[in-house]
Amino acid sequence: MYEGIRTYDNGRKEEQKKALKDVVAGMPKYQAMVKNGYAKATARNPEKLMESKGAQQWLMEHYPDELLAQVGLDGLKANKIHGTC
């Protein structure tokens, strides 16, 4: 489906991966992008990161549909709120 992670001419591949990891960990997209070397002007448009082919490839590799489906199913089967007795 994808031909692999594309590297921009300015070598953003590593910054992109690090920013995606921070976003998945819960950091706001703008903050993750700035932290990982993106210009503030670019970070104001986080869709450029999230909708890029490289980001989509990384997400598919680390969060395949089967995993997301299992997490959703586990959530539906839950009988208590996390952190409660």
N, CA, C and O of each residue as an XYZ file, in Angstrom:
340
protein
N       0.827     -1.191      0.000
C       0.000      0.000      0.000
C       0.873      1.257      0.000
O       0.706      2.138     -0.843
N       1.802      1.329      0.951
C       2.703      2.473      1.027
C       4.083      2.045      0.573
O       4.444      0.873      0.685
N       4.842      2.972      0.069
C       6.188      2.669     -0.407
C       7.236      2.967      0.645
O       8.415      3.083      0.310
N       6.857      3.092      1.887
C       7.792      3.386      2.960
C       7.725      4.843      3.357
O       7.041      5.649      2.726
N       8.437      5.162      4.400
C       8.435      6.538      4.901
C       9.239      7.406      3.959
O      10.399      7.118      3.663
N       8.632      8.442      3.505
C       9.308      9.366      2.600
C      10.060     10.407      3.420
O       9.546     10.927      4.410
N      11.265     10.695      2.999
C      12.065     11.710      3.661
C      11.987     12.986      2.840
O      12.236     12.977      1.635
N      11.641     14.071      3.496
C      11.617     15.356      2.817
C      13.045     15.763      2.482
O      14.002     15.231      3.044
N      13.178     16.700      1.571
C      14.504     17.156      1.160
C      15.327     17.654      2.328
O      16.556     17.591      2.287
N      14.674     18.147      3.371
C      15.419     18.672      4.516
C      15.647     17.611      5.591
O      16.047     17.945      6.706
N      15.398     16.334      5.276
C      15.701     15.240      6.199
C      14.827     15.189      7.426
O      15.345     14.975      8.522
N      13.546     15.373      7.303
C      12.628     15.423      8.434
C      12.184     14.063      8.963
O      11.372     14.011      9.886
N      12.680     12.985      8.422
C      12.187     11.663      8.788
C      12.266     11.401     10.302
O      11.282     10.966     10.899
N      13.401     11.655     10.915
C      13.559     11.390     12.348
C      12.706     12.334     13.196
O      12.094     11.909     14.176
N      12.665     13.607     12.822
C      11.839     14.561     13.564
C      10.373     14.160     13.477
O       9.626     14.283     14.448
N       9.972     13.682     12.313
C       8.594     13.266     12.099
C       8.247     12.094     13.022
O       7.203     12.108     13.674
N       9.110     11.090     13.079
C       8.866      9.933     13.942
C       8.781     10.346     15.408
O       7.890      9.906     16.134
N       9.715     11.195     15.837
C       9.725     11.629     17.233
C       8.475     12.425     17.574
O       7.897     12.251     18.646
N       8.059     13.296     16.667
C       6.846     14.088     16.898
C       5.620     13.176     16.978
O       4.755     13.377     17.830
N       5.541     12.184     16.103
C       4.414     11.249     16.130
C       4.387     10.464     17.439
O       3.319     10.257     18.017
N       5.538     10.032     17.903
C       5.599      9.306     19.175
C       5.086     10.180     20.312
O       4.351      9.702     21.176
N       5.465     11.455     20.321
C       5.000     12.371     21.364
C       3.497     12.598     21.272
O       2.822     12.677     22.298
N       2.967     12.702     20.060
C       1.528     12.897     19.876
C       0.772     11.674     20.385
O      -0.229     11.808     21.089
N       1.249     10.482     20.031
C       0.607      9.244     20.482
C       0.660      9.134     22.004
O      -0.248      8.573     22.618
N       1.717      9.667     22.614
C       1.854      9.638     24.068
C       0.962     10.669     24.764
O       0.881     10.695     25.992
N       0.289     11.522     23.974
C      -0.651     12.463     24.561
C      -0.262     13.929     24.487
O      -1.021     14.789     24.933
N       0.884     14.225     23.943
C       1.310     15.621     23.831
C       0.519     16.308     22.711
O       0.284     15.704     21.664
N       0.111     17.555     22.920
C      -0.571     18.288     21.844
C       0.313     18.349     20.593
O       1.535     18.464     20.689
N      -0.314     18.270     19.437
C       0.424     18.212     18.164
C       1.369     19.387     17.994
O       2.526     19.200     17.617
N       0.889     20.602     18.268
C       1.731     21.793     18.113
C       2.990     21.659     18.967
O       4.105     21.876     18.493
N       2.793     21.303     20.219
C       3.901     21.185     21.169
C       4.894     20.098     20.724
O       6.107     20.295     20.798
N       4.378     18.965     20.267
C       5.236     17.868     19.815
C       6.058     18.276     18.603
O       7.235     17.931     18.501
N       5.445     19.002     17.696
C       6.158     19.414     16.487
C       7.262     20.410     16.812
O       8.378     20.276     16.308
N       6.973     21.402     17.641
C       7.985     22.405     18.008
C       9.123     21.735     18.775
O      10.296     22.012     18.524
N       8.772     20.852     19.710
C       9.786     20.147     20.505
C      10.751     19.369     19.607
O      11.934     19.243     19.923
N      10.252     18.858     18.508
C      11.059     18.001     17.646
C      11.608     18.704     16.413
O      11.948     18.052     15.426
N      11.696     20.024     16.462
C      12.430     20.760     15.442
C      11.629     21.413     14.337
O      12.208     22.017     13.435
N      10.313     21.307     14.385
C       9.516     21.977     13.360
C       9.403     23.462     13.683
O       9.383     23.844     14.853
N       9.330     24.286     12.671
C       9.134     25.724     12.865
C       7.737     25.962     13.440
O       6.813     25.195     13.168
N       7.587     27.009     14.223
C       6.284     27.317     14.816
C       5.219     27.522     13.749
O       4.066     27.136     13.940
N       5.596     28.123     12.634
C       4.638     28.351     11.553
C       4.143     27.021     10.986
O       2.963     26.888     10.661
N       5.019     26.056     10.867
C       4.633     24.728     10.377
C       3.791     24.008     11.420
O       2.814     23.341     11.078
N       4.163     24.138     12.690
C       3.443     23.459     13.773
C       2.018     23.981     13.935
O       1.174     23.292     14.508
N       1.738     25.174     13.446
C       0.372     25.711     13.521
C      -0.568     24.975     12.565
O      -1.785     25.146     12.631
N      -0.008     24.167     11.690
C      -0.789     23.362     10.740
C      -0.431     21.893     10.941
O       0.210     21.293     10.078
N      -0.839     21.301     12.074
C      -0.418     19.934     12.377
C      -0.928     18.896     11.386
O      -0.423     17.774     11.348
N      -1.924     19.261     10.585
C      -2.398     18.302      9.582
C      -1.285     17.957      8.592
O      -1.305     16.888      7.982
N      -0.317     18.858      8.431
C       0.813     18.570      7.543
C       1.605     17.372      8.059
O       2.125     16.582      7.271
N       1.696     17.241      9.362
C       2.372     16.093      9.957
C       1.470     14.866      9.917
O       1.877     13.811      9.430
N       0.264     14.996     10.420
C      -0.626     13.853     10.600
C      -1.115     13.257      9.283
O      -1.380     12.057      9.218
N      -1.238     14.058      8.247
C      -1.759     13.559      6.984
C      -0.669     13.190      5.981
O      -0.971     12.780      4.860
N       0.581     13.331      6.374
C       1.663     12.999      5.450
C       1.728     11.488      5.236
O       1.315     10.710      6.095
N       2.240     11.095      4.101
C       2.359      9.663      3.806
C       3.276      8.971      4.799
O       3.025      7.829      5.184
N       4.328      9.646      5.212
C       5.244      9.068      6.195
C       4.567      8.816      7.525
O       4.783      7.776      8.148
N       3.746      9.764      7.968
C       3.024      9.603      9.232
C       2.020      8.470      9.128
O       1.896      7.662     10.048
N       1.314      8.405      8.029
C       0.331      7.341      7.841
C       1.018      5.975      7.852
O       0.498      5.024      8.435
N       2.168      5.877      7.217
C       2.920      4.626      7.203
C       3.355      4.253      8.619
O       3.190      3.106      9.035
N       3.900      5.199      9.350
C       4.369      4.935     10.711
C       3.217      4.469     11.590
O       3.362      3.513     12.351
N       2.079      5.137     11.489
C       0.916      4.759     12.288
C       0.421      3.362     11.919
O       0.048      2.587     12.800
N       0.414      3.034     10.634
C      -0.024      1.701     10.201
C       0.923      0.618     10.720
O       0.484     -0.479     11.065
N       2.209      0.923     10.774
C       3.180     -0.059     11.254
C       3.076     -0.276     12.759
O       3.217     -1.399     13.244
N       2.828      0.806     13.494
C       2.817      0.720     14.954
C       1.432      0.521     15.555
O       1.314      0.064     16.692
N       0.404      0.852     14.823
C      -0.963      0.721     15.306
C      -1.843      0.127     14.211
O      -2.698      0.819     13.657
N      -1.636     -1.166     13.892
C      -2.426     -1.784     12.828
C      -3.903     -1.869     13.210
O      -4.258     -1.785     14.386
N      -4.741     -2.034     12.220
C      -6.184     -2.090     12.438
C      -6.566     -3.143     13.475
O      -7.474     -2.922     14.276
N      -5.882     -4.285     13.464
C      -6.200     -5.349     14.414
C      -5.986     -4.894     15.856
O      -6.791     -5.202     16.736
N      -4.899     -4.162     16.094
C      -4.613     -3.667     17.439
C      -5.664     -2.655     17.867
O      -6.162     -2.713     18.991
N      -6.002     -1.732     16.983
C      -7.014     -0.732     17.317
C      -8.368     -1.378     17.579
O      -9.094     -0.956     18.479
N      -8.710     -2.402     16.795
C      -9.970     -3.107     17.005
C      -9.974     -3.810     18.362
O     -10.985     -3.801     19.063
N      -8.847     -4.419     18.732
C      -8.763     -5.115     20.025
C      -8.894     -4.138     21.186
O      -9.579     -4.431     22.167
N      -8.251     -2.992     21.087
C      -8.345     -1.984     22.140
C      -9.792     -1.500     22.276
O     -10.292     -1.334     23.388
N     -10.457     -1.277     21.144
C     -11.852     -0.864     21.177
C     -12.744     -1.923     21.796
O     -13.637     -1.605     22.582
N     -12.511     -3.175     21.448
C     -13.290     -4.279     22.004
C     -13.051     -4.405     23.502
O     -13.994     -4.602     24.268
N     -11.803     -4.294     23.920
C     -11.498     -4.342     25.356
C     -12.218     -3.225     26.100
O     -12.712     -3.429     27.209
N     -12.275     -2.054     25.494
C     -12.977     -0.929     26.121
C     -14.466     -1.190     26.250
O     -15.077     -0.824     27.254
N     -15.050     -1.814     25.253
C     -16.468     -2.135     25.309
C     -16.791     -3.181     26.369
O     -17.880     -3.183     26.942
N     -15.831     -4.072     26.622
C     -16.033     -5.136     27.613
C     -15.715     -4.678     29.043
O     -16.023     -5.386     30.002
N     -15.113     -3.520     29.185
C     -14.697     -3.041     30.508
C     -15.905     -2.884     31.408
O     -16.969     -2.442     30.975
N     -15.725     -3.254     32.678
C     -16.838     -3.125     33.615
C     -16.536     -2.154     34.746
O     -17.306     -2.053     35.702
N     -15.422     -1.443     34.643
C     -15.127     -0.388     35.611
C     -14.298      0.681     34.943
O     -13.630      0.430     33.941
N     -14.343      1.864     35.497
C     -13.545      2.972     34.990
C     -12.120      2.811     35.483
O     -11.893      2.532     36.660
N     -11.169      2.984     34.596
C      -9.760      2.849     34.958
C      -9.425      3.744     36.139
O      -9.759      4.929     36.151
N      -8.757      3.160     37.137
C      -8.337      3.936     38.291
C      -9.345      3.920     39.440
O      -9.130      4.549     40.476
N     -10.447      3.192     39.242
C     -11.437      3.091     40.322
C     -11.413      1.682     40.882
O     -10.892      0.766     40.246
N     -11.963      1.509     42.047
C     -12.004      0.170     42.683
C     -13.170     -0.632     42.220
O     -13.348     -1.770     42.655
